[in-house]
Amino acid sequence: MTITSAPASDAGEHRLAAYERQRAQGHMQTARRELLEALAGASEVEWLACARALVMRSDTEAAHGVLSTALIKHPGSVDLRFALAGILQQRGESAAAEALLHELLAQQPAHAAATFLLAGLLVQQGRMRAAASAMRDLFGHARQDADTVIQAVEMLDDIQRTADAAAICESEIASGSSDPRIHAYAGMLGIQLGEFERVRERYAFALAHSPQAVEWNIPIGLSSLQRYTDDSHADFQLFRNVLQRPGLSETTRITTLFALGKAHDDIADRVQAVHYLRQANALAHVRSTWSRKRWRRLVEARLAARPPPLQLTAPSGWTPLFIVGVPRSGTTLLAELLARHPLVCNRGELGWLATVARRLEQAGAREPAAFEQAANTYAAQLRQDDSDAHWFIDKQPLNLLHIDLILALWPNARIVHCRRNPRDTALSLWSQSFHDPAHDYAYDFGDIAALIQGCERLHAHALARHAASIHTVRYEELIADPGSCLDELARWLELPGHDLLATRSPDHAISTASAWQARQPIHAHSVARWRSYAPHVPELLQFPDK
């Protein structure tokens, strides 16, 4: 929470000292009443300074009283209204905070801090469309400095309002912005939106106008824009030049090596692809924070845990749909195909289920109210405020850890488990550069094997308990006969009839590593891909071929 800074005066210090003496004696109501009386003739700045001092003392109750009274004395003050909204937000009085912020923004629509506070409040409630609208309104009233643009873009990208974030970037660029950071962000967002030609233009500008641009994930971004056909493409030389740059960060060295590995894989040059991928994975593994031992303990704990002590009533009017499995097993492709149905909304990979699970575990919660709050918190983030769908997809693969909790919170939930040949899965993971440390297992075949084994055990355990709520889709079958596979799945989900294969995918962002692949026609290029790599990566043979 932010309160406008104001210098403390001698009179202000005297008031606070008197307040502290009364409070120390246990006379809380008297202390607050006398403080407000002492402030009666104070200026707006003095009221703000007092409230700020109280917040610094963690006395938000008194700060709330000071600011509420101050607004009566100075009803036109934007700073007081903003400060009070921050206090209300901290106290959990979201509706009152929101109303106050709307009043403020009606008076001063270009107030960036108030807009960000309002957007944050809306995001907490799952009102992502409203949050994005508030942010777009800010930029519609006045241009902002580049740092504010970037802050807004990052916030919107975090809540998966990628198109809104990209629109802000493109508006800035159209208005003449030459800040290479904004062009680089526009490129990154364009990848998620599938605007691949524009991405190259934006990245080229950033590279030409900042020597630091290579450190902004541009090489790995460029490598994801297409399938290369030969090594005469300029990107090959660009990636090699980047690796020769002095002072290159370790992170950029790793991602550029992955980019070169991917490029050589595209042209079927497996020897060079493996050459670069081994370097990339070796460097990334050294920095890995993933622990095989910790993962196995987590799996064992899940297997040994009793189911939650209660089951909530299934929600009416909507169904949560969880697509789980080992990452790179076809979860993105399946979610994209299902989202072609007009009653299905794909939210991508949400992180909220793990968050509510952790809160319940830490609190040792067993009361219905705690589980209802957890269900409502997650549901707000899944359903949001922009869709009339009936089925809502969360395709976070490792929600596999939380099947018991899912079916306790939403007995009507449907779990789709994706399976893929472990050798192809392992190769796909090992070939991929991940930005999230949660995927640090991907850089070592021993770690990958532990992850796959753990996921298999979790799936078997969930199937033994909840067979009626779980449906398995094999990647190879989906690729070989997508129509039959999707029809069977649709019948199990009780989806109304709709030709998913004849329908165009909805325009939305894909923020996973499959941003390019998932937009291509279904193909079999990645089925049994491991066979062409086994002579160069014999570690693949440690995985079962099934």
C-alpha positions in Angstrom: 0.0 0.0 0.0 1.3 3.5 -0.9 0.6 6.7 0.9 2.0 9.9 -0.6 5.1 10.9 1.3 4.9 14.0 3.3 7.6 15.6 5.6 6.9 15.3 9.4 6.6 18.6 11.2 7.4 19.3 14.9 3.7 19.6 15.5 3.1 16.3 13.8 5.7 14.6 15.9 4.1 16.1 19.0 0.7 14.7 18.0 2.1 11.2 17.4 4.0 11.2 20.6 0.8 12.1 22.5 -1.0 9.4 20.6 1.6 6.8 21.5 1.5 7.6 25.2 -2.2 7.2 25.3 -2.0 3.9 23.3 0.7 2.6 25.5 -1.6 3.1 28.5 -4.3 1.1 26.8 -6.5 4.1 26.1 -6.9 3.2 22.4 -10.2 5.0 21.7 -9.1 8.1 23.6 -5.8 8.1 21.7 -7.5 8.1 18.4 -10.1 10.7 19.3 -7.5 13.1 20.7 -5.3 12.6 17.6 -8.2 13.5 15.3 -9.0 16.6 17.5 -5.4 17.7 17.3 -5.5 17.4 13.5 -8.7 19.4 13.1 -7.0 22.4 11.6 -4.2 20.6 9.9 -3.4 21.0 6.2 -3.9 18.1 3.7 -0.1 17.4 3.8 -0.1 17.1 7.6 -3.1 14.6 7.5 -1.2 12.6 4.9 2.0 12.7 6.9 0.2 11.5 10.0 -1.5 8.6 8.2 1.9 7.6 6.7 3.5 7.5 10.1 0.7 5.4 11.4 1.1 2.9 8.5 4.8 2.7 9.3 3.8 1.7 12.8 1.5 -1.0 11.3 -1.5 0.9 12.8 -3.8 0.7 9.8 -6.9 1.1 11.9 -5.8 4.5 13.1 -4.6 5.4 9.6 -8.0 4.6 8.2 -9.7 6.9 10.7 -7.2 9.7 10.0 -7.7 9.5 6.2 -11.5 9.1 6.4 -11.7 12.2 8.6 -9.2 14.0 6.4 -11.4 13.5 3.3 -14.3 15.2 5.1 -12.0 18.2 5.7 -10.5 18.1 2.2 -13.1 16.4 0.0 -11.4 17.3 -3.3 -8.0 15.8 -2.4 -6.8 13.2 -4.9 -3.9 12.2 -2.7 -6.1 11.6 0.3 -8.5 9.5 -1.7 -5.7 7.4 -3.2 -4.2 6.9 0.3 -7.5 5.8 1.8 -8.1 3.4 -1.1 -4.8 1.8 -0.4 -5.7 1.3 3.3 -9.1 -0.1 2.3 -7.4 -2.6 0.0 -5.1 -3.6 2.7 -8.1 -4.2 5.1 -9.8 -6.4 2.5 -12.6 -3.8 1.9 -12.3 -4.2 -1.9 -15.7 -2.8 -2.9 -15.1 0.4 -0.9 -11.6 0.7 -2.3 -12.8 0.2 -5.9 -15.5 2.8 -5.5 -13.0 5.3 -4.2 -10.6 4.7 -7.0 -13.3 5.1 -9.6 -14.1 8.4 -8.1 -10.5 9.4 -8.2 -10.0 8.3 -11.8 -13.1 10.2 -12.9 -11.5 13.3 -11.4 -7.9 12.5 -12.7 -8.0 9.8 -15.3 -4.3 9.9 -16.0 -3.4 8.9 -12.4 -1.1 5.9 -13.1 -0.7 4.8 -9.5 -4.4 4.7 -8.9 -5.0 2.8 -12.1 -2.4 0.1 -11.1 -4.0 -0.1 -7.6 -7.5 -0.5 -9.2 -6.2 -3.1 -11.6 -4.6 -5.1 -8.8 -7.9 -5.1 -6.9 -9.8 -6.4 -10.0 -7.2 -9.1 -10.6 -7.6 -10.4 -7.1 -11.3 -10.9 -7.9 -10.6 -12.6 -11.2 -12.0 -9.6 -13.2 -9.2 -9.6 -15.7 -11.2 -7.9 -18.5 -12.1 -5.1 -16.2 -8.5 -4.7 -15.1 -7.3 -4.6 -18.7 -10.0 -2.0 -19.5 -8.8 0.2 -16.6 -5.2 -0.1 -17.9 -6.2 0.7 -21.5 -8.2 3.7 -20.3 -5.0 5.1 -18.6 -3.1 5.0 -21.9 -6.1 6.3 -23.8 -6.0 9.6 -21.8 -2.3 10.4 -22.0 1.0 8.9 -23.0 3.0 7.5 -20.2 6.7 7.2 -19.7 8.4 4.1 -20.9 8.8 2.5 -17.4 5.1 2.9 -16.8 4.4 1.3 -20.2 6.6 -1.7 -19.3 5.1 -2.0 -15.9 1.6 -2.1 -17.4 2.7 -4.6 -20.1 4.2 -6.9 -17.6 1.1 -6.8 -15.4 -1.2 -7.5 -18.3 1.0 -10.3 -19.6 1.0 -11.9 -16.1 -2.8 -12.0 -16.1 -2.9 -13.4 -19.7 -4.3 -10.3 -21.2 -1.7 -10.5 -23.9 -3.7 -8.7 -26.7 -4.2 -5.7 -24.4 -0.5 -5.6 -23.5 0.4 -5.8 -27.1 -2.0 -3.1 -28.1 -0.4 -0.7 -25.6 3.1 -1.5 -27.0 1.9 -1.1 -30.6 0.2 2.2 -29.7 3.4 3.5 -28.2 5.4 2.4 -31.3 2.9 4.1 -33.6 3.2 7.3 -31.5 6.9 7.3 -32.2 8.5 5.4 -29.3 12.1 4.4 -30.1 12.6 2.7 -26.8 14.1 -0.7 -27.8 12.6 -2.3 -24.6 9.1 -1.6 -25.8 9.9 -3.0 -29.2 11.3 -6.1 -27.6 8.2 -6.5 -25.4 6.0 -6.1 -28.5 8.0 -8.9 -30.1 7.6 -11.2 -27.1 3.9 -10.6 -27.0 3.6 -11.1 -30.7 5.0 -14.7 -30.3 2.2 -15.5 -27.9 -0.4 -14.0 -30.2 0.9 -15.8 -33.3 1.9 -12.6 -35.1 5.2 -14.0 -36.2 6.1 -11.6 -39.0 5.6 -8.6 -36.8 7.8 -10.2 -34.2 10.8 -10.3 -36.5 10.3 -6.6 -37.2 10.1 -5.6 -33.6 13.1 -7.8 -32.6 15.2 -6.4 -35.5 14.5 -2.8 -34.2 15.5 -3.7 -30.6 18.7 -5.4 -31.8 19.6 -2.4 -34.0 19.0 0.1 -31.2 20.4 -1.5 -28.1 23.6 -3.6 -27.5 21.7 -5.1 -24.5 18.9 -6.5 -26.7 20.5 -9.9 -27.1 20.0 -10.3 -23.4 16.2 -10.0 -23.7 15.5 -13.5 -24.9 15.5 -12.4 -28.5 17.6 -15.3 -30.0 15.4 -18.0 -28.4 12.3 -15.9 -29.5 13.5 -15.7 -33.1 14.1 -19.5 -33.2 10.5 -20.2 -32.3 9.0 -18.2 -35.2 9.2 -20.9 -37.9 10.6 -24.3 -38.9 13.9 -23.6 -40.6 14.5 -25.3 -44.0 18.3 -24.8 -44.4 21.3 -23.2 -42.6 21.5 -20.3 -45.0 18.8 -18.5 -42.9 20.3 -15.4 -41.3 19.3 -16.5 -37.8 22.0 -19.2 -37.8 24.8 -16.7 -38.2 23.0 -14.3 -35.8 22.9 -17.0 -33.1 26.6 -17.9 -33.6 27.6 -14.2 -33.5 25.7 -13.8 -30.2 27.7 -16.6 -28.7 30.9 -14.8 -29.6 30.0 -11.6 -27.9 32.2 -10.7 -24.9 30.5 -10.4 -21.6 27.5 -12.4 -22.6 25.4 -13.5 -19.6 25.2 -17.2 -18.8 21.4 -17.1 -19.2 21.7 -15.7 -22.8 24.4 -18.2 -23.6 22.2 -21.0 -22.6 19.1 -19.9 -24.4 21.1 -19.1 -27.6 22.6 -22.6 -27.5 19.0 -23.9 -27.2 18.1 -21.7 -30.2 20.9 -23.2 -32.3 19.9 -26.7 -31.2 16.4 -26.1 -32.3 17.5 -24.6 -35.6 19.7 -27.5 -36.5 16.9 -29.9 -35.4 14.6 -28.2 -37.9 16.9 -29.0 -40.8 17.5 -32.6 -39.6 21.1 -31.9 -38.7 21.0 -34.1 -35.6 24.8 -34.1 -34.9 24.9 -30.3 -34.6 21.6 -30.1 -32.8 22.9 -32.5 -30.1 26.2 -30.6 -30.0 24.5 -27.4 -29.0 21.8 -29.0 -26.9 24.4 -30.9 -24.8 26.2 -27.6 -24.1 22.9 -25.8 -23.2 21.7 -28.5 -20.9 25.0 -28.9 -19.2 25.2 -25.2 -18.4 21.5 -25.1 -17.3 21.8 -28.1 -15.1 24.6 -26.6 -13.1 22.3 -23.7 -12.2 19.3 -26.0 -11.6 17.3 -25.7 -8.3 15.3 -28.8 -8.9 15.8 -31.7 -6.5 15.1 -35.3 -7.3 14.9 -36.1 -3.6 12.5 -33.3 -2.9 10.3 -34.3 -5.9 10.2 -37.9 -4.7 9.3 -36.9 -1.2 6.5 -34.7 -2.6 5.1 -37.6 -4.6 5.4 -40.0 -1.6 3.6 -37.4 0.6 0.8 -37.2 -2.0 0.4 -40.9 -2.2 0.3 -41.3 1.5 -2.1 -38.5 2.2 -5.7 -39.1 3.1 -8.3 -37.5 0.9 -9.6 -34.1 2.1 -12.1 -34.6 5.0 -15.0 -33.2 3.0 -16.5 -32.7 -0.4 -18.2 -29.5 -1.4 -21.3 -29.3 -3.5 -20.6 -29.3 -7.2 -21.1 -25.8 -8.8 -24.0 -25.4 -11.1 -23.7 -24.0 -14.6 -20.0 -24.6 -15.1 -17.4 -27.4 -15.1 -13.7 -27.1 -14.4 -11.6 -29.2 -16.8 -8.0 -30.0 -15.8 -5.6 -31.3 -18.4 -2.7 -32.9 -16.7 0.3 -35.1 -17.3 4.1 -34.8 -17.9 4.9 -31.5 -19.5 5.4 -31.8 -23.3 3.0 -34.7 -23.5 0.4 -32.9 -25.8 -1.4 -30.8 -23.1 -1.3 -27.6 -25.1 -2.4 -29.2 -28.4 -5.4 -30.9 -26.7 -6.4 -27.7 -24.9 -6.3 -25.7 -28.1 -8.4 -28.3 -29.9 -11.0 -28.4 -27.2 -11.2 -24.6 -27.0 -12.5 -24.6 -30.5 -15.9 -25.6 -29.0 -18.0 -22.4 -28.3 -18.8 -23.6 -24.8 -15.1 -24.3 -23.8 -12.7 -21.6 -22.6 -9.0 -22.4 -22.3 -7.2 -20.4 -19.5 -3.8 -21.9 -20.2 -1.5 -22.8 -17.3 -2.9 -21.2 -14.2 -0.8 -21.4 -11.0 -3.7 -20.8 -8.6 -4.5 -24.4 -7.7 -1.1 -24.9 -6.2 -1.4 -21.7 -4.3 -4.8 -22.6 -2.7 -3.5 -26.1 -2.0 -0.5 -24.7 -0.2 -2.6 -22.3 1.9 -4.9 -25.1 3.0 -2.0 -27.3 3.9 -0.2 -24.6 5.8 -3.4 -23.8 7.8 -4.1 -27.4 8.5 -7.6 -26.6 7.3 -10.5 -29.0 8.0 -13.5 -26.7 8.2 -15.9 -26.3 5.2 -15.5 -22.6 5.2 -11.8 -22.8 4.4 -12.4 -25.2 1.5 -15.2 -23.0 0.2 -12.9 -19.9 0.3 -10.2 -21.9 -1.5 -12.7 -23.0 -4.2 -14.1 -19.5 -4.6 -10.6 -18.0 -4.9 -9.5 -20.4 -7.6 -12.9 -20.3 -9.4 -12.6 -16.5 -9.7 -9.3 -16.9 -11.5 -10.5 -19.7 -13.7 -13.9 -18.2 -14.8 -12.9 -14.5 -14.8 -15.3 -11.9 -16.3 -15.0 -12.4 -20.1 -16.6 -15.7 -21.0 -20.0 -17.4 -21.0 -18.5 -20.8 -21.4 -19.6 -23.9 -19.5 -16.3 -25.8 -19.4 -13.1 -24.0 -18.3 -9.7 -25.5 -18.9 -6.7 -25.3 -16.7 -3.9 -27.1 -18.5 -1.2 -26.8 -15.8 0.3 -30.4 -16.3 1.5 -30.8 -12.7 -2.0 -30.2 -11.3 -1.6 -34.0 -11.3 -0.3 -33.5 -7.7 -3.7 -32.2 -6.6 -6.4 -34.6 -8.0 -7.8 -35.4 -4.5 -8.2 -31.7 -3.7 -9.7 -30.9 -7.1 -12.4 -33.5 -6.7 -13.1 -32.4 -3.1 -13.6 -28.8 -4.2 -15.4 -29.5 -7.4 -17.0 -33.0 -7.5 -18.1 -32.4 -11.1 -14.5 -31.6 -12.3 -13.2 -33.6 -15.2 -9.5 -34.7 -15.4 -8.0 -35.4 -18.8 -4.6 -37.1 -18.5 -2.2 -36.8 -21.5 0.2 -39.6 -22.1 3.1 -39.7 -24.6 5.9 -42.1 -25.4 8.4 -41.5 -22.6 11.3 -41.4 -25.0 9.7 -38.7 -27.1 8.6 -36.8 -24.0 12.2 -36.9 -22.5 13.7 -35.7 -25.8 11.2 -32.9 -26.1 11.9 -31.7 -22.5 15.6 -31.9 -23.0 15.4 -29.9 -26.2 13.4 -27.1 -24.7 14.6 -23.9 -23.0 12.3 -23.1 -20.0 12.1 -19.8 -18.3 10.5 -21.1 -15.1 12.9 -22.7 -12.6 10.0 -25.1 -11.8 11.1 -26.9 -15.0 14.8 -27.3 -14.1 14.4 -31.1 -14.2 14.4 -30.8 -18.0 18.2 -30.3 -18.2 19.2 -33.8 -17.0 17.9 -37.2 -18.1 18.1 -38.6 -14.6 15.8 -35.8 -13.4 13.5 -36.2 -16.3 13.2 -39.9 -15.5 12.4 -39.2 -11.9 9.7 -36.7 -13.0 8.1 -39.1 -15.4 8.1 -42.0 -12.9 6.6 -39.7 -10.2 3.9 -38.6 -12.6 3.1 -42.2 -13.5 2.7 -43.1 -9.9 0.5 -40.1 -9.2 -1.7 -41.0 -12.2 -2.1 -44.6 -11.1 -3.0 -43.5 -7.6 -5.6 -41.0 -8.8 -7.1 -43.5 -11.2 -7.5 -46.0 -8.3 -9.5 -43.4 -6.4 -11.3 -41.5 -9.0 -11.5 -43.6 -12.2 -14.9 -42.1 -13.2 -13.5 -38.6 -13.3 -10.4 -39.3 -15.3 -10.0 -39.8 -19.1 -6.7 -40.6 -20.7 -5.7 -39.3 -24.1 -2.6 -40.7 -25.8 -0.6 -38.2 -27.9 0.1 -40.7 -30.6 -3.6 -41.6 -31.0 -4.6 -38.0 -31.0 -2.1 -37.4 -33.9 -3.1 -40.5 -35.8 -6.8 -40.1 -35.6 -7.8 -36.8 -34.1 -11.4 -37.0 -35.1 -12.1 -40.2 -33.3 -10.0 -39.3 -30.3 -11.8 -35.9 -29.9 -15.2 -37.4 -30.5 -14.6 -39.9 -27.7 -13.4 -37.2 -25.4 -16.3 -34.9 -26.2 -18.8 -37.7 -25.4 -17.1 -38.4 -22.1 -17.2 -34.7 -21.2 -20.8 -34.5 -22.4 -20.0 -31.6 -24.7 -22.8 -30.7 -27.2 -22.0 -31.8 -30.7 -19.4 -29.6 -32.6 -16.9 -30.3 -35.3 -13.7 -29.3 -33.6 -11.4 -30.1 -36.5 -13.4 -28.0 -38.9 -13.5 -25.0 -36.6 -10.8 -22.3 -36.5 -9.0 -22.0 -33.1 -10.0 -18.8 -31.2 -7.7 -15.9 -31.3 -5.9 -15.9 -28.0 -2.4 -16.0 -26.7 -0.4 -19.2 -26.1 2.3 -18.6 -23.5 3.8 -22.0 -23.4 6.8 -23.4 -25.4 4.3 -24.6 -28.0 3.2 -21.1 -29.2 4.2 -21.9 -32.8 3.6 -25.7 -33.0 0.1 -25.5 -31.5 -0.9 -23.2 -34.4 0.2 -25.6 -37.1 -2.0 -28.3 -38.7 -1.9 -31.5 -36.8 1.2 -33.5 -38.0 3.2 -36.5 -37.0 6.7 -35.0 -37.1 7.2 -35.5 -33.4 5.9 -39.0 -33.2 8.8 -41.5 -32.6 11.2 -38.6 -33.1 13.4 -40.2 -30.5 14.5 -42.9 -33.1 16.5 -40.4 -35.1 18.2 -39.1 -32.0 19.0 -42.4 -30.2 22.3 -42.9 -32.0 23.4 -39.5 -30.7 21.6 -39.4 -27.4 21.8 -43.0 -26.1 20.4 -41.8 -22.7 16.9 -42.0 -24.4 17.1 -45.8 -24.3 16.9 -45.8 -20.5 13.2 -44.8 -20.9 10.5 -47.3 -21.7 9.3 -47.4 -25.3 5.6 -47.4 -24.8 
